[in-house]
Amino acid sequence: MKTVLMTGLTGTLAPKVAHKFHLRGWNILEWNHHQIPPDDLQQSEQFWQQHHINAVCHMAMGSEEWAAWLGEQCKRHNIPYLFVSTAMVFDATKNGPYGIFEERNTQDDYGKYKVRCEDAIWQANPDAMVARIGWQLHHQAEGNNMLAHLDRQHEEYGVITASTAWYPATSHMDDTALAFLQLIERNEAGLYHLDSNLKDKWNFYELVCALKQHYNKPWQVLPSNDYHHDQRLTDERIALPPLSERFNKPEQIQQAGIIGINWGRTHIPHYRNNGVSVTTLCANQIEPLQQACSEEAIPKAETNISALKQLDVVTIATPAHTHAEIIKKLGSTKLICEKPLVGLNSDITHWQQPNSNLLVNYAFAQLETAKTIEKWLASQTQPCVVNLVTQVNLPGTFTLKEWFLETASHPISWLLHCFGDYSQSTLVEENGQLIVDLQCGDHQLRFVFELTGEPGIEHNLTIQSNQTLTSKGYYRVGEKWRFEPILVNGNAINDGEYSESDCWQDANQRSVGLMLAMFNQSISWENGLQLGAFDAQKAILIEKMLR
């Protein structure tokens, strides 16, 4: 019986590899480097001499000197040597798929360590084999295992965020283990790349959703755009089974359409950054519509709203008074409606009923400022007195109520998300101000709206409870949104919120991602609403207060 010396058997992958070798009739010899220190050359030599070793599979973390020493022993005894390296020798500054001749450009400490090991091995033993692998997964493993990592992330945060712009190198441990066995039994020197995602090119969000479905996990999964990297590995000599042979890819939203080419165009990057292609723009006037399609690289211009029924999701970004008729025309199509839902002139009774195909884009709850205030609210035990003053100075012919719905509704939507439905409401319109008073349980909310101030939009929020919180956010014409540091009893609890990409657009992108996750069922409907999404029943409360 042949004997393979294995390192790393106290780790995650190596036991699966050992099992494959055992099934093929190999005897497994463990080198536990915690018991036999590799830097003790005398003990290492004694250990080697005590056994008849026919191959070495080095999977443990250890020094490059140890990796080179094992290579020297294998060269001296003319036996196969396989060292396990990583896709992390490649950095995201240059995308894959990476071939074996691609220059290693890692910026990561772990990747740099593996590079040093590779170099030391090639110098010690040019006949060695090095196998680079991606993130491993298995349902019966802990440690550095994708499934276990996702379980821990969900347990800690209640939600998993997964990038739609990361195409990970990855494979199932059983497939990787079989490949290691084949490499050692074949013993052809060289560098190998092992990746089950080369052919399928699943992004991380798609992969996590497939694992959620396959293993019946209770995960709540949100798409994100926070990591961009095609990390896949390519090698024609040894092909692992593709992910699609083990897992079914869930049906998800792939194609979107947008009705309206003014504010609607801002949704284009939000869809794309959440892994969805915008294939159709729709508007009444064909010439500006075609121009918009050309500028945004969108293949189809459509003037017939009903033609969008075939798409997975449609955004409605037209004037509010048109929303009800468009929603009716599109029937059971999944819809993201820009706020307000139906405006001031439509009957709201119908919209107080559940509709699992319709969500309304109120994005304020997705701001980091809003999330920080929510954490503070959770620490308060006394009823809250809330005052929100919104000032608007923008060109336009809207009425005071219409301006209210266009601007003040954003922070108000979030406050209703925090405090819930209201039992009493009063509305006063006088002296150029719109004043709304609400009773939400034990909490009192007052919204003051006026057309004044510097050119732009400004929100000033005060919440009095055990402590007093103040927050100020504003948009100045020609500039990006900015939120000043939140003050609690006069002391800042954050650094404010601003981004070069515009924190308001960032929040809208997260809002679109949340709604897509709800339609994809990677986030439950109930959980999505808890995270700040708005269905029709929730959204209509804002319009109801102005009736």
N, C-alpha and C positions, 0 to 999 in steps of 0.2 A: 504493500500500500504506500502510495506517495504521501509525503508530508509537506504541507504548506505552512510556512511561518507567517503568522498574521499579527499585526500591531493594531491597537485601537479597539480591541474586542470589548472594552468597557464603554465604548461610545455608542452611537446610534446606528450607523450604517453597517459596521463590521460584522455584527452578529447575523445580519441578513446574508452577507457575503459568505460567512462561514457555513451557514445552513446550505447554501447552493453547492459549495465545495463538498460538504459532507454527503449530500445526496448523490454526487458524482463519484463517491468512493475515496475522497481524499481524507487523510488524517490532518486534523487542525492542531497546530502548535502555537500557543499564545506567548507573546513577549509582552509582559506587563511592565511597562517602563517605570511604574511606581515601585515595583519590587526589584527590578534589575535596572539600575540607572544606566542609560546609554552612554553617559559621559565617563563611566568607569570602564575603561577599555579592558581591564583584566577580567572583570565579571562578564563583560560582553563576550569576550573570546571564549571563556569557559562555557558559557551558555551555548554558544554556537557549536563548540566541539562536542558537547554532550548529546547532540541530536544529529540525525541524518536528515538534512533539509533539502527538498527538491525544488522549492520555489518560495519566493517572498512576496507578500502583498502588504505594502506599508500604508496604513490608513490612519495612524495615530498622529496627533499633534506632537511635535518634537523638533529638536534643533536640526538645522541643515547639515551639521556634522554627522548626526545620527543617520540621516537620509543618505549621505555620501558613504558612510561606513558600510551600511547595508548593501549599497551598490557595489562597493569594492569586494565584499564577500561573495556576492552573486557572480561577479565577473571572474573571480579567482576559481570558483567552483563550476562555472559555466552553467548556471541555472537561471530561470526566468526571474526577473525583478519588475514588479509593477508598483509604481508610486501614484497615489491619488492626489491630484491637484484640483484646481477650481476655476470656474468661469470668471471669478473675481480678479484674475490677472488682467482683465480688460475693464477699462473705465468707460463711463457713459459719455465722455467727451468725444468719442468716436463710436458710432453704432455698428453692431453686427448685422448679419450673422458673421461670426469670426471663424476663419479657417485656421489650420494649424500653422500657417506661415505668417499670420497676423502679428504685428509687433505688440508686445505686452506694454500697456500704458497705465497700469493700476496706480491709483492714488491712495488706496486703502491699505492699512497696516497688515491685515490678513493676506491680502493679495500680494503685497511686497514680500511677506514671509514665504509664500508659496513660490514666488519667482526665485528667491534665493535658494530654496530647496531644489527646484528644477535645475538651476544652473550647476549646483554642487553635484547633483546626480549625473548630469551629462558629462561633467568633467571626470568623475570617478568611473563611470561605466557607460560608454556610448551605446552599448547593447541593451540598455534599460528600456522599459516602457513607462510612459507617463500618461495617465488618463485624466483629462480635465472634465469635471462634472458640474452640474448646476445644483440648485436647491432640491434636496431629496424629500420624498414624501412617502408615508406608509401609515396605515391605520393602527399598527401595533408597535409604535415606537415613540419614545419621548426625546428630549434633548433637541438637537439641531434638526428638527423635522418640521416640514411646513405645516402639517395638520396640527401638531402639538402647539406650534407657535400661534396659529390662528385661533385655536381654542383658548390659549392664554390671553391673547389680545381681546377676544370677545368677552371673556370673563372680567377683564380689568376695565374695559371701556364701554361695554355694552353694544359696541358696533365695531365692525372691521372696515377700514378704508383701504381700497385696493385701486391702484392706478390703472387707467385704461391706456396709458402711454408706455407701460413697461411690459416687454415681451420676455419673460424670464427663461433662462435655461433651467430645465427641471426634468426630473424623471422619477418614476416609481422605484423604490429601493430594490424590489425583486428583479426588475429589468436591468438595473445597474449591476446588481450582483451577478446576474447571468453573463453580462458583458465582461465583467472582470474575469470570470471563470474562462470564458472563451479566449480572452487575450492571453492569459497565462498558459493555457493549453496549446494555443497557437504559437506563442513566443516569437512574435515578429517585432523587432526593436522599433521604437519610434514614439511619436506623440499622437495621442488619440483624443478626439472630442466626442463626448457622449451626451446627447440631448434628445429628449422625447418631444420637444416643442418646436423642432426645426420645421417640420412639415406643416403642422397645424397653425402655428403662429397665433396662439391664444394670448390675449393680454391678461394681466394679472387679475383684473376684475372678472373676466370670463372664466378664468381658471378657478378662482375662489368660489364663484357661483356653481360651477360644475362639481366641485368637491362638496359644497353644501348640499346639493341635490343628491349626489351619489351616496354620501355617508349619512344623509338625513340629519344634518347638523342644524341646530336652532339659531345659527348665526344671522345677524343683521348686517348686510354688506352694502356699503356705499361706494360708488365710483368716485375716483379723484383723478387729479392730473398733476400730482406733486412729484412724480419721478418719471423722467423720460429716458428710456434705454431699451434698445433692441439688443438683448444680451445673449441671444441664441447662438449655439455652437453648431458648426457644420463639419461633417467628415463623411465622405462617401464610402469609406472602407468598412465601417461598422455602424449599422443603423439600429438604434433602439426602436421598439414599437412606439408609434405616435400616441400621444395622450388620448386621441379619439378612439383608440382600440380598448382603452380601459374605462373611459368616462364619456358620457353623453353631454354635449354642449347644450346648455339650456337655451330655449328660444328667448331672445331678447330683442329689444328695440334696436333696429339697425338704420332705418331710414326715416327722416323727418321732413316735414314741410312747414313753411311759415306763411301765414296770411298777413300781409302788411309789410311795406318796405321802408318804413321810417324807423320807429323804435324796434320793430321786428328784426331788423338786421343785426341788432346787438346780440340776439339769441344765436346767431350763426356760430361764433367761436365757442359759446357755451355748450352747444350740442357737440361740436367737433372735439372739444377738450374732454367731453364725457364719452367719447368713443362712438358717436352717432353721426352719420353722414346726412347733411342737408341736401336733398336732391331736388327740391321744388320750392320756388317762391311764387306767391299768388297775389295779384293786385288787379285793380280795375283797368288802369291805364297801361297799355302794352309797351309803349316806348320806354318810360322810366323803369318799368318792370324788367325789360330785356337788358337795359343798362345795368341795373342792380345785379342781375344774374351774371353778366359778364364780369363785373368788378369783383364779385364774390366767388367766382368759379363754380357756379351752380348750374347743372345741366338743363334744368327744365323751368320754363316760364309758363305760368298757367293763369288764365283769367276765370276759369270755371271752378268754383269752390268745390263742387261735388266730385271733381276729378281727384281730390286729395284723399278720398275715402280709402284708397288702396294703401296709403302709407301707414307706418307703424304708429306715428304720433304727429300731431299738428299743433303748432303754436298759433293762437289767435292774437294778433297785435294790431287790431283795428280800433277805431273809435268805439267807446263803450256802448253806445246805443245800437251798434250793429251786432254785438256779441250773441244775444239771445237767438237771433235768426240764423247766424252761422253755426252755432252749436246744434240747433235743430237740423240743419241741412246735413251736417256731418254724422248724425246718428250715433252709432256705437263706436266711432273712432276715438282713440285715446287722445285727449285734448289737454293742452296747457294754455290757459287763458290769461292774458295780461290783465292786471287789475285796472279798474274795478270790474267786478264780474258782469254786471248788466247796467250799471249807471243809475240815474235817478228817475227815469221815466218808465221803467218796466215793472211789471208785477213781480214781487219777490217771493210769492207763496211757493211757486214751483221749485225754487232754488233752495228751499229749506229741507228738501228730501235728499236721501243718500244717492250718490252717483259715483260709482267706482271708476268711471272713465273720464272724469273731469277734475282737474286741479287748477288752482289759481296761483299765479306767481307773485306772492308777497315774500320778498327776500330779506327783509330787515332782520328777521330772527337768525339769519345765517351770518350776520356780522360778528366779528370777534368781540366788539363792544357789547353787543346784546348778550352774548354768551357769558361775558364777564359779569354783567349786571345780574343775570339769572343766578349765577353762583352766589352773589351777594344776597339776593332776595331769599335764597334758601336758608341763609343764616339769620334772617330776621323773624322774630316771633310775634311782634305787634302788628295790628292792621296798618296798611299802607295808605298814605295820602299822596296821590300822584298828580303832578302838574306838568303838562306838556304845552309849551308855547312854540308854535311854528310860524315863521315869517317867510313870505315868498315875494320876490320882486323879479318877475320874469315877463317877457312879452306874451300876449295872448288875449283871447276874448272870452275866456271861461267866466262863468258866474263864480261867486264866492264858494258855493257848495261844490261846484265842479273842480275848482282849484284845490279844495280840501281833499277831494277824492284822488286827485292826481298826485298830491304831495304829502299832506299830513297823514294820509291813510297808511303810509309805510310804517312809521313808528307806532301808530295806533294799532295796526294789525298785530304787531309783536306784543304790545301791552295786553291786548285781549288774549293772545296766546298764553301769556304769563298768568293773567288774573281770571280768565274764563268769561263766560257769558254774563251779561248784565241783567239785573232784575228791574232797574229803573233807569230812565234816561230823560234828560231835558235838553232842549236845543233853543238857543237864543241867538238871533242875528240882529246886531245893532252897532251903530257907529263904526261900520267897516270891519267888525269882528264877528267871527262865528265861534260861539262858546258851547261846548257839549259837556254835560255832567253825567257821569255814570256811577251806579252802585253795583259793584261786582263782589258779591258776598259781603264781607266786612270791610272791603276796600273801597275808597272813594277816588275816582279818576276825573280829572278836569282837563279838557283840551281847548286851548285858545288858539284860534287861527286868524291871521291878518295879512293883508297884502301891503307890506312895507319892508323896510330894512335895506341892506346892501343888495345889489343885483345878484340873485341866486336864491338859495333855499337855506334856511337855518332852523335847527331843532334844539330847543333848550328844555331839558328834562330835570325835574326835581322829584325825588321820592323820599318821604319822611316815614320812618318806622322807628325801630330801636335806635338807628342811626339815620343820618341825612346824606343822601347821595345826590350828586349833580353830574350831569353829562351834557356836553355840547357837541353837535356835529353840524357841518355846513358844507355846502357846495357854492363856490364862487364861479361866476360865468368865465369860461375859458380855463378853469382849473379842475383838479380832481377832488373828490370827496375827502374830507378829513374829519376825524373825531378826536377831540382833545382828550387828555388823560381824565379818567373818571375820578371824581373826588368823593371820598367818604369822610364826613366831618372835617372837610377841608384838606384831607391828605390824599394824594394820588395813589390809586391801587393798580394802575397799569400805565403804559407809556403812550396811550392814545392809539389811534389806528389810521394808517395811511399806507398806500402802496403805489408804486409807479404804474402798475396795471390798473389802478383805481379800485380801492377797497369795496366800493359799491358794485362794480362789475364782478369782482371776486365773489361777493356774496350772492349775486345773481347766478354765477356759474355753479356755486354749491347748491343753490336752490333748485336749479334745473337738474343737477345730478341726483338730488334727493327725490324729486318727482319721477325721474326715470327709474330709479331703484324701486320705487313703489309700484310703478307699472310693470317692471320686470319681476316683481315679487321677491327681490333679494332683500328688501325691507318690507316688513308687514305694513299694512295700511295704518293700523293703530299706532305702530311705532313711528311711522313717518309723520303722522300728525303730532305726536309727542315731540318729535325733533324739529317741529316748526313749519311743516307743510300745511297748506290750506286747501281743504276740499270746499265744495260749494256751500255746505251748511255753515262752515266756519267763516268763509269769506263774506257771506251775505250779511253777517252781523255788522260789518262796517258801514254798508249801505243802508241797513235798517235804521241806524241811529240818526240818519238825516231825513227820515220820512216824517 
